[in-house]
Amino acid sequence: MGYYIIAGLIFVVSLYVSNKLKSKFKKYSKVHLQNGMSGREIAEKMLHDNGINDVKVISTPGMLSDHYNPLKKTVNLSEGVYSQRNAAAAAVAAHECGHAVQHAQAYSWLTMRSQLVPIVSVASKLSQWVIMGGFLLMATTSFGSTVLLIGIILFGLGTLFSFITLPVEYDASKRALVWLETENMLSANEHEAAEDSLKWAARTYVVAAVGSLATLLYFVNIYLGRD
């Protein structure tokens, strides 16, 4: 029951932040840029200004599906960002380029995160099954607690990954906002809208990290016999 309560609370908060982000993006999509530049043009200029010439800016399907791919060296902008000329698009485009700048400068947190990706991708797929197996075995054998511990360690890797993601995302937003201001890309009103957009985007990662930690601590309490 405790697990379902935690999961329910995390879901409600996550849903609230997600909906808030979408409403903010919709609101600031109506704040048109005075410079008339599209998300693609904003991204290409930021890359150029930072001396990055080997990263391509491409369009990707979906809404808020924007991301930087360090393997292919592409800044992938969603349809609502790539060709749009508003404060929300400028914020997202600059943020993703912030990741490209991190990559080019070997930003330590991004490097650490990238190294954990293959490990965490496997651990996240196995952790829930191993934990469930541990719960079932604990009722019949002492070996169940060992299985549960292994599951907790695997889940813990995912939690660690969530917290390492936080400085990566916040730093990318900081780089984006500093560049937008330094290069006078946005008016005061547009910059305020871009900053608010990125704040709500960052909060989705905070909710994910805190939720993962709360779930991890719940599993640890069960393992220690303090359910």
C-alpha positions in Angstrom: 0.0 0.0 0.0 2.9 2.4 0.8 4.3 1.9 -2.7 1.0 2.8 -4.3 0.6 5.9 -2.1 4.1 7.1 -3.1 3.5 6.3 -6.8 0.2 8.1 -6.7 1.7 11.2 -5.2 4.5 11.2 -7.7 2.1 10.8 -10.6 -0.1 13.7 -9.4 2.8 16.1 -9.0 4.4 14.9 -12.3 1.1 15.4 -14.1 0.7 18.9 -12.7 4.2 20.0 -13.7 3.9 18.4 -17.1 0.6 20.2 -17.8 2.0 23.4 -16.5 5.0 23.1 -18.9 2.6 22.5 -21.8 0.5 25.5 -20.9 3.6 27.7 -20.5 4.9 26.6 -23.9 1.5 27.3 -25.5 1.4 30.8 -23.8 4.9 31.8 -24.8 4.5 30.4 -28.3 2.3 33.5 -28.8 5.2 35.8 -27.8 6.6 36.5 -31.3 10.3 37.4 -31.6 11.0 41.0 -32.7 14.1 39.7 -34.6 11.9 37.3 -36.6 14.3 34.3 -36.2 13.1 30.7 -36.2 14.1 28.1 -33.7 16.5 26.6 -36.3 18.1 30.0 -37.0 18.5 30.6 -33.2 20.2 27.2 -32.8 22.5 27.6 -35.8 23.6 31.0 -34.6 24.3 29.8 -31.0 26.4 26.9 -32.3 28.3 29.2 -34.7 28.9 31.8 -31.9 30.4 29.0 -29.7 32.7 27.8 -32.5 30.7 24.6 -33.1 30.7 23.7 -36.8 30.2 19.9 -36.8 26.7 19.8 -35.3 23.6 19.8 -37.5 20.2 21.3 -36.5 17.4 19.0 -37.7 13.6 18.7 -37.3 12.1 15.8 -35.4 8.4 14.8 -35.1 6.4 15.3 -31.9 5.8 18.0 -29.3 8.5 18.9 -26.8 10.6 16.0 -28.2 13.6 18.3 -28.5 17.0 16.8 -27.6 20.7 16.8 -28.4 22.2 13.6 -29.7 25.9 13.5 -28.8 26.6 10.4 -30.9 25.2 11.8 -34.2 26.0 15.4 -33.2 22.6 16.7 -34.0 20.4 19.2 -32.3 16.9 17.7 -32.8 14.1 20.3 -32.6 10.4 19.4 -32.6 8.0 20.7 -35.2 6.8 23.4 -32.7 10.3 24.7 -32.3 12.2 24.2 -35.5 10.3 26.6 -37.8 8.5 28.8 -35.2 9.5 32.3 -34.3 8.6 32.9 -30.7 10.0 33.0 -27.2 9.2 29.4 -26.4 11.0 28.1 -29.5 14.0 30.4 -28.9 14.3 29.1 -25.3 14.1 25.4 -26.3 16.4 25.8 -29.3 19.1 27.6 -27.2 18.7 25.1 -24.4 19.4 22.1 -26.7 22.4 24.0 -28.1 23.6 24.4 -24.5 24.0 20.6 -24.4 26.0 20.8 -27.6 28.3 23.4 -26.0 28.6 21.2 -22.9 29.7 18.3 -25.2 32.2 20.4 -27.1 33.7 21.6 -23.8 33.6 18.2 -22.2 31.4 19.4 -19.3 32.1 16.9 -16.5 28.4 16.2 -15.5 27.4 15.5 -19.1 30.4 13.2 -19.6 29.5 11.3 -16.4 25.8 11.1 -17.6 26.8 9.8 -21.0 29.0 7.1 -19.5 26.1 5.9 -17.3 23.6 5.7 -20.2 24.3 2.1 -21.3 24.5 0.8 -17.7 21.3 2.6 -16.6 19.4 1.5 -19.7 19.9 -2.1 -18.7 19.4 -1.5 -15.0 16.1 0.3 -15.4 14.7 -2.6 -17.4 15.7 -5.2 -14.8 15.2 -3.4 -11.5 11.4 -3.6 -11.2 11.4 -7.3 -12.1 14.2 -8.1 -9.7 12.6 -6.2 -6.9 9.3 -7.9 -7.6 11.1 -11.3 -7.5 12.7 -10.4 -4.3 9.3 -9.6 -2.7 7.9 -12.9 -3.8 10.9 -15.0 -2.6 11.1 -13.2 0.8 7.9 -15.0 1.7 9.4 -18.4 1.2 13.2 -18.2 1.4 15.9 -16.0 3.0 17.5 -15.7 -0.4 14.7 -13.3 -1.3 16.3 -10.5 0.7 19.5 -10.8 -1.4 17.5 -10.7 -4.6 15.6 -7.6 -3.3 19.0 -5.9 -2.5 20.2 -6.5 -6.0 17.0 -5.0 -7.3 17.5 -2.0 -5.0 21.0 -1.4 -6.3 19.8 -1.6 -9.9 17.0 0.9 -9.1 19.5 3.1 -7.3 21.6 3.4 -10.5 18.5 4.9 -12.1 18.0 7.3 -9.2 21.7 8.4 -9.4 21.2 9.0 -13.1 18.2 11.2 -12.4 20.2 13.4 -10.0 23.2 13.6 -12.3 20.8 14.8 -15.0 19.8 17.9 -12.9 23.1 19.9 -13.1 23.3 18.9 -16.8 19.8 20.4 -17.5 20.2 23.5 -15.3 23.6 24.3 -16.8 22.3 24.0 -20.4 19.5 26.4 -19.5 21.9 28.8 -17.9 24.2 28.7 -21.0 21.1 29.3 -23.2 19.9 32.3 -21.2 23.3 33.9 -20.9 23.9 33.6 -24.6 20.4 35.0 -25.5 21.0 38.0 -23.2 24.7 38.6 -24.2 23.9 38.5 -27.9 20.8 40.7 -27.4 18.7 38.0 -29.2 15.5 38.8 -27.2 13.7 41.8 -25.8 13.2 42.1 -22.1 9.7 40.6 -22.3 10.8 37.8 -24.6 13.7 36.9 -22.4 11.4 36.7 -19.3 9.2 34.3 -21.2 12.1 32.2 -22.3 13.4 32.0 -18.8 10.1 31.0 -17.4 9.7 28.3 -20.0 13.1 26.8 -19.1 12.3 26.9 -15.4 9.2 24.8 -15.8 11.1 22.4 -18.1 13.7 21.9 -15.5 11.1 21.2 -12.8 10.0 18.0 -14.7 13.5 16.6 -14.1 13.4 17.6 -10.4 10.1 15.8 -9.9 11.5 12.7 -11.6 14.6 12.7 -9.4 12.7 13.3 -6.2 10.1 10.7 -7.1 12.8 8.1 -7.9 14.6 8.9 -4.6 11.3 8.5 -2.6 10.6 5.1 -4.2 14.2 4.0 -3.6 14.0 4.9 0.1 10.7 3.0 0.4 12.3 -0.2 -1.0 15.3 0.3 1.3 13.0 0.5 4.3 11.4 -2.7 3.3 14.8 -4.4 3.0 15.8 -3.2 6.4 12.5 -4.5 7.9 11.0 -1.1 8.7 8.0 -1.2 6.4 
